């Protein structure tokens, strides 16, 4: 199949309580992405959109169809993907296949979400619908509780005292806040210290407020095209080298494997295999840090650190610019923000811009980066993995 | 790209207030489809699911992941598609491309929905989220109102007095009820007369209760495979010959084109072109008769009758078994039922079984059928079109 490239990117500022609708946010970033790709709406042959809570937050389902029309992409095929937090990445991966297959040459992929109009309490309850609703939610398994459980299992499995683990988790949050200060699109732009994390209020033991990402409003979009078309339109296409997707059932179905997430390990293996690359080849990573413990588990599942060792790696700065594998140099979900259906597309935006060398002006460029990996976790059981390259 | 075939089918009885969850219904029909395809869950490489109201009706989003795990398709890629009533067809078309491209050999596609747990009044309000929620819903555009508007425009555009049009619309419903009597999966299995339709209560002038499909619970599934794999597994694969998908914006954006639906005409043209066939080549059709006027508009948009002439065609029996183009010999959405996310997959099930000659035992086989077309309308602006063949 053909190589497929990102040729245009757009990204809103992530924020609390945007005055714009999901559609308006997505329209703006999509026009940015099309401008960057040197195309007009009539060049777009199909659209994929990641969106999760549209019907709940705005009473708007099937947003992709209205969106396509409103930006002038009249009558194109437009599909909505839902895989909880991984919806945007799912929409991207699917579009890559349509272009790779030769069916379309140019597609627009967007993700958009408003998740802050509800109070946080209701948002947590609402979002728990993306875990198992029959048995686990009634047992108290909202997502903070799920990751609290994983933190306890992690502590136990790898013989890390909880107090030590909490310090490691704090190091993850501190780094994310630091890099978000350099990202004008980030929702939270203030530094925090380890002490700030450890004194923040307890959400679900051992997870405290500053171990958790915020709820966010925002949108991101990318234009993707076949290699041949990409080379005609832009100077610096960034190519998809590997794709992976896997799922799991409810948390209890994975119990022997926890705190590792089998779907992630399978999805990333698919990506590495397709790309003919290994974790050691990666120069930058955007991974799914909905909670700091989630980031640690992800970094291990992606093959960057041994099991039980990633917290120490964060503390030693191995995940920083110039470190072994720079992770979430955008600020991550923790500080950049996490507008659910937009998150995966935002991650692709970040890696694309890093691989184009665009982040120097923000003081957070990974010098000479050739390969980057995106990791997105949906609920507790959908995993998307994508490797991009400028080679 | 490779030819792709349906090699297994499963279909629940559509009904009011199923005691089963969406996941349970989908699991049952999927196991039927896998049995028919002579495969086991471990042979399924990826899953696409159409589901619309899961989060609303059951507090369950991202159903595809839990579903995959519960039926033993551990860790496969599983995606949820939402395009309102066309969600199931969207999931099918997308899967066809993944198999056609060579990425997967065998995929399972399902659609499932519970839409009857809410009272009908709330269901109409809830489902209006799949129209434009910003301007049109607050103006009273629930779906009955949308199709009432189209009926008025149809009457005016084609100079058909409203009383005549209502008789034509009644003929559509009467035929659907008649064939549903022969379909054990149909939700409504009682005959109605033209008089029954015309005396049923007024929903939104000129649309009466018996011009409208019911809300339904139900599920359907198909296994699809590459031609090479299909020939090894089953004796009578049914192939996809054409695919089409198009969208439109809110109803008011289409005003010059109404009551024709431009997205349908574009999507079906894509299908015919890809298949190298014309409307005259079709032997059977399942089309989207959410309202009887919708069926009439669809039959014209698909090229079977001249604009303004399809009502008369129904009255003359041209849409019956043995007629010019047998339409909705399943009972259609009107009487078979309309479990939203399942509908498109159910239509593919029907056409597949007709093209395999399986419907003789139910007394509703289209003899010698070689080509069939599926038409699914999502909201008022997503159109899916698929042509299948046993050739």
Interface residues (C-beta under 8 A of the other chain):
Chain A: X1 X21 X23 X46 X52 X55 X56 X58 X59 X60 X61 X62 X64 X65 X66 X68 X69 X70 X74 X75 X76 X77 X78 X79 X80 X81 X82 X83 X84 X90 X94 X97 X98 X100 X101 X102 X103 X129 X130 X132 X133 X134 X137 X245 X246 X247 X248 X249 X250 X253 X262 X263 X266 X378 X379 X381 X382
Chain B: X1 X21 X46 X52 X55 X56 X58 X59 X60 X61 X62 X64 X65 X66 X68 X69 X70 X74 X75 X76 X77 X78 X79 X80 X81 X82 X83 X84 X90 X94 X97 X98 X100 X101 X102 X103 X129 X130 X132 X133 X134 X137 X245 X246 X247 X248 X249 X250 X253 X262 X263 X266 X378 X379 X381 X382
